[in-house]
Amino acid sequence: MISRHWIITDSDNASQEVAGLGVVGHQPLLKPGEHFEYTSWATISTPVGSMKGAYFCVAEDGHRFEVPIPEFALVLPRMLH
């Protein structure tokens, strides 16, 4: 995984973009069946928002590909029932 790009939107429709190399300081090399987990955070000015984005990757054979991350909710704990 080479880089990532996120679009973070709050409930007032204010958006911010985050892009850069790797994630949390890593550019993991994953073999088939392997996985990489990390914890990160985003700051928004409302209790509810969303994120979507993509990871940009290069296979060992040089093939470049994108892994889209569908939109998901950012919600304060106990905010929704």
N, C-alpha and C positions, 0 to 999 in steps of 0.2 A: 504494500500500500504506500503510495508516494505522497498523496495530498488529500485534503478534504475541502469541501465548500458547503457551508450551511447558510440558510436564510431563516432568521429567527424573527417572528412576528408576534407582537402583543395584541391584546384585544382592542386596542385603539387603532389597530392597523399600522402601527409604527414598526418598520422593519430595520434590521441590521444584518449585515453579511459578515461571515467569518470564513476566511480562507487561508490556507497555508500548507506548509509541508508537514506530513505525518499527522499523528494525533498524540497529544500529551507527551511530546518529545520523542516519539517512536515512529519508525517506518518499518513495521513488521514484515518479515518474509514468511509467508504461510504456505505450507505444503498442502496438497489435497487432504481434506478431512481435518485439518488443524483449524483452530480459532484463536482469536485475540480479543480479550475483554479489557475495557478501560472505563474509568469513571471521569466524567467531566461535568461542567455546569454552564449555565447561561443566565444572565441577568436581564430581566424585563421589568417594565414599570407598572404592569398590571398583574393581578393574581392568576390570570389565565392567558395562554398564548399557544404558539405552535412552532415547530421546527420542521424543516425538510432540507434535503441536500444530497450530496453524493461523495463517494470516495473514488479517487482516481488511482488506478493500479497499473502495474507493468508486470507481465508474466516473465518467468525465467527465459523464455524464448524471445522476449522483446515485444510481444503483442501487448498493445495498450488497450485498456478497457475501463469503463465507468460502472460503478455499482450505485444505482440510485437508491436513496433512502426516502420512502414515502413520508408524507407529513404525519406527525404525531403531536399529541397534546402536551403542553407544559402546564401543569396545574399544581397549585399549592396543596399539600396534604389536607384532606377533609374538606376541600373546596366544593367538590361535586359529590352527589350522593349515588 
